[in-house]
Amino acid sequence: MDGGGAYLLTVNAGSSSIKFCLFNAETLEEIHNDKAEDSESATRLIREWVDEHAAPEQVVAVGHRVVHGGPHHASSCVVTDEVIDELNSLVPLDPEHLPDQISLIEQLHEVFPAATPIACFDTAFFHDLPVESRLLPIPRRYEAAGLRRYGFHGLSYVYLLHEFERIAGPEAARGKIIFAHLGNGASLAAVSDGKPIDTSMGLTPAGGIPMSTRSGDIDPGILTVIAHNQQLDAEQLSHLIGFESGLLGISETTSDMKQLLDMETTDQRAKEAVDIFCYSVRKFIGAYAAALGGINSLVFSGGIGEVSAPIRGRVCSDLAFLGITLDEERNQASAERISADNCSVGVHVIATNEALTMARDMQNIIKGEDSNE
């Protein structure tokens, strides 16, 4: 591959926007990034920018963040007709994301027919979870149907682990680490010796801690009661736990954490939403410290975790028994290391970069293709 004039395009279609980045295929320098509200706008913006700054044939690969990879995908792969068929079969596991992501793969393949389409799976990092965290406590026949803990935000966690090793060194990266990816979608992951052993999200991205509009873990009987009393079908229940719950459901005003923090002194519901969020994150940190048999490092990331000193402070309050104590000045400054000098657990803030994780995978796949030519 001639990297001088070759580019990699990454596309990250989330619930509320589509982000895309263009990278130099050889150096992985980020050339351009932008976002759009829908696939039609994203396709138009991408086409316009590439037409203005490069020839379409210079885009040698288009990588797509695919939220759900199902039970078979442990790494990124070239998209074939068979992969598309498999993704379509997985839509019942993720009807919120997969249909739009499949459509975008097909649309951009028409725009860049010479580029290699690549699927980068958000579940791949957690593919080989230990059986005790992977297997769900329901009849085993459902495991054969693909129902298991998958975990999400995997592309983010791959980047964070790589960046943490660069910052803190290989020994720290092989230690017992709890990552907290806190944003509109939020999850935690427990990692030991570079491998995940557990994560808060489960079969779907709705599990784990309360999020902006997702419920997180709840008593499954609640859904039975609601469905029975209000005559809701599966689609209505899915909308309830995915778009009406979490911070929005508790506060009844907003799903935005910054707004809730601003409101909490005058609005009890806003305060309770923030308190429940922080309490849930703190509970998972304690649980994962137990699962890991200790903790060496705690890493905050995501739109909330990277910027909100109040949330980090409240999450870490009362965790001194685990060796977690924050330095207030460092925390307020969102420094890379925010823990106090005398505590045994390093607490860090690292900005995530899912697009760069995708570009690295894409580069490896494209170079592998070239070496086989």
Secondary structure, 3 states (H helix, E strand, C coil): CCHHHCEEEEEEECCCCEEEEEEECCCCCEEEEEEECCHHHHHHHHHHHHHHHCCHHHEEEEEEEECCCCCCCCCCEECCHHHHHHHHHCHHHCCCCHHHHHHHHHHHHHHCCCCEEEEEECCHHHCCCCHHHHCCCCCCHHHHCCCCCCCCCHHHHHHHHHHHHHHHCHHHHCCEEEEEEECCCEEEEEEECCEEEEECCCCCCCCCCCCCCCCCCCCHHHHHHHHHHHCCCHHHHHHHHHHCCHHHHHHCCCCCHHHHHHHCCCCHHHHHHHHHHHHHHHHHHHHHHHHHCCCCEEEEEHHHHCCCHHHHHHHHCCCHHHCCCECHHHHHCCCCECECCCCCCEEEECCCCHHHHHHHHHHHHHHHHHHCC
